Amino acid sequence: MKTDITEVSTSIVVSWLRFPMAVLVVYIHLTPQLSPIFTPISGINWAMLNFDNIYSILGVTINNIAAVAVPFFFFSSGYYFFYRTEFSKEIYVRKIKKRAKTLLIPYILWNIIAVLCRYLHGLWQSQILNVALTEKHSLSLEDIYSLPNWVSYMWNHFTISNTNGIDLLGLSGSFTAPADLPLWFLRDLIVLSLLTPLIYFAIKRGKYAFLIVLWIAYILNIETLAGINITGLFFFSFGAYLSINKKDLLDTFLKYRSEGIIAFIILLPMLLFMNGTKFEMAFNHIYCTVAIIAVVALAHKMSSKKSLRNFFLKKSNRSFFIYALHTLPIIITSPLGFGTYLLTKTFNSIYNSGEEGILTYLIAPIIGVVICLFCFSFLNRFFPKAFYYLTGGRD
């Protein structure tokens, strides 16, 4: 009976975390570095702080906190792929069929929607505003009639670079993403799911040495191919390692909760001062590793409060929808984000000062999440069939 209790507790904690992690991803994509008032942390005069500086510090800090979100999604996916099962050919085939519904179909549909949104935005720019289409945010009719372009839309339409472009080895910190930009996570998860027999074999034969090699590659930011991002490979394998070796996620992390929380508290301010340096990426990856332990421990504590537990558990099934939808308004309105776009139109010149920048950065993601939640409820109520396929049949 003790095992059943642990299972429920682990499931509750992971489910509880999905919604706040999805919200943090929204904050990531409202990148403060895009703002004209952003000041690199290394260039701040700490003896004479102004609101522009405070905006920059707030933005970088929240983005650093949010950096754990996608690693957490990879980690929990790896853990539950191998959860409570003896891996075999039959189980592999069954799980791949299930993920065709929960991952592949939504991935294709959301990218098609993203392409159509970009085309409509292109029409608006060219026909109404009479401006040239110079960005990947807007597409012409010729663009969407090209088969090679559709391969790009579904795989590597965007190249996202680290703002520094340098890691410890002097390599580029770039990776690619499909038309619906955040779905690079889903693309990589599909590839990792297909590669699970190899991951299973490597963990069984290499044990924790396999994880150590991946972790070093992750710290050094040694990128692989599109579809096998080192972040996804390490954290998916990390979760898989626990599950394959019958180690309960919650039990394992709670053993190290004090160390994880202390490391989190120490590394977070250190990461702020690493902003703009060649060591930022390595520190960020060390931070993300220990931050997963910290957030699981904190979630375990907070989910013990009934009101908090019920609120986030009820929102848990909305996390995928928020993740898939939230950047579409960004790519068809403003690279600063839909919420920012609305606030800019409301206040006319939202980025004239640090005070306005702080207000925007705090409120805009909330507006975006509320819009996503409204769309979720609207589609679920009036277009349940479309909703079913867009969410991969998630309850």
KAZINOR-V337450 format. One record per run of one state. SS is the DSSP state (h for helix, s for strand, l for the rest). FROM is the first residue (numbers start at 0). LEN is the number of residues. If there is no record, write none. Layout:
SS:FROM:LEN, SS:FROM:LEN
This chain:
l:0:1, h:1:27, l:28:3, h:31:3, l:34:6, h:40:3, l:43:2, h:45:3, l:48:2, h:50:16, l:66:1, h:67:14, l:81:7, h:88:40, l:128:12, h:140:4, l:144:2, h:146:9, l:155:2, s:157:3, l:160:14, s:174:3, l:177:3, h:180:14, l:194:1, h:195:11, l:206:1, h:207:12, l:219:10, h:229:15, l:244:4, h:248:6, l:254:2, h:256:17, l:273:6, h:279:23, l:302:3, h:305:20, l:325:2, h:327:6, l:333:4, h:337:10, l:347:6, h:353:29, l:382:1, h:383:7, l:390:5
